[in-house]
Amino acid sequence: MSRNGNRKLRIGIIGAGGIVKQRHLPAFKRRSDLEIVAISNSTYASAEKFCQENVPTAVPIANWPDLVALPDIDIIWIGTPPYMHSAVTVSALEAGKHVFCQARMANDRAEAEEMLAASRRFPKQVTMLCPPPYGLRGDLVVKKLLAENFLGQLHTIRLQSFHGNYLNPNAPAHWRQRIEISGLNVMTLGIYVEVLQRWFGDIDGLFARGKILYPDRQGYNVIIPDALSVLCHFAHGAEGVLEFSGIHAHATGDRLEVYGSAGTLIYDFTADVIKTGRVGDRALHEVDVPKELAKEWTVENDFLDAVKGGGHERPYPTFEDGLRYMRVVQAVADSRARNEWIAIDVI
């Protein structure tokens, strides 16, 4: 039995934006064993509005430290952009709360290390990062193919993640283009590095180049790339080419290509379709994802069940997983700044 006994888990939400309303709140409302008791948002007015529209019984709180300090809250649910993640997480853990943190983990590697160190100081408190949805349905199928050595020795891994959301030169800077809000995170870089390292192991070195098509956004100077290319090396020996863009008109979506000595795997993340072929096959064929292997988005239940279970099970992604991809995010920034290959120490 958890420290909460049979009473409801009490949640305080810090950062009640779109992902909380669209992704997490519906799952909360399907559970009878929790209660959302307090909301702190970017402004008191927006927190008050969120409560009125979504959780009338919750209390809006102007300043997030006051919410963290509430003695009868079990869980701090962080839905803010990355610039607040480290400060809120460390404060919440020190206050005795369990912590769920929205992705990306932090501004940079140093803040991610602070978060992990704090979680290790309080091992009885459950921590979890929000996992990426990409590749979720076919995750176990990919792992099975790799475990069976279906592709043979991997030698080339290519990833493309293209969209055209930043093509309007007159649009203001999106919050993901503002380094003081998003930190060193670049588009979907951290998301896909998390997926790739889950399947293929750690990236242990890289060289990165970036392009900013429209640096002036209504007087704001953008320094986060509009397009990014990363040459990387995986610890098991494969070479990688990772490409990200927000300035590709008519982009066809996100795609992974994996080439090995015995075959090929293509994962179309946009269509959520996996295709494979062995050397000698006439063409690639679509891989069936059996119902018993298909994963679903169960983020909220994964975390809340771990809390109710007393923290014995650590839900994925852990803060260790987060630091693994933040090391790559930091290396990309360092490589761009120095124009050199950056070696990455792996956990």
Secondary structure, DSSP 8 states (H G I E B T S, - for coil): --TTTTS-EEEEEE--SHHIIIIIHHHHHT-SSEEEEEEE-SSHHHHHHHHHHH-TTSEE-SSHHHHHT-TT--EEEE-S-GGGHHHHHHHHHHTT-EEEE-SS--SSHHHHHHHHHHHHHSTTS-EEE----TT-TTHHHHHHHHHTTTT-SEEEEEEEEE--TT--TTS---GGG-HHHHTT--TTHHHHHHHHHHHH--EEEEEEEEE-S--EETTEE--S-SEEEEEEEETTS-EEEEEEES--TT---EEEEEEESSEEEEEETTTTEEEEEETT-SS-EE----TTT-----HHHHHHHHHHTTT-S--SS-HHHHHHHHHHHHHHHHHHHHTS-EE----
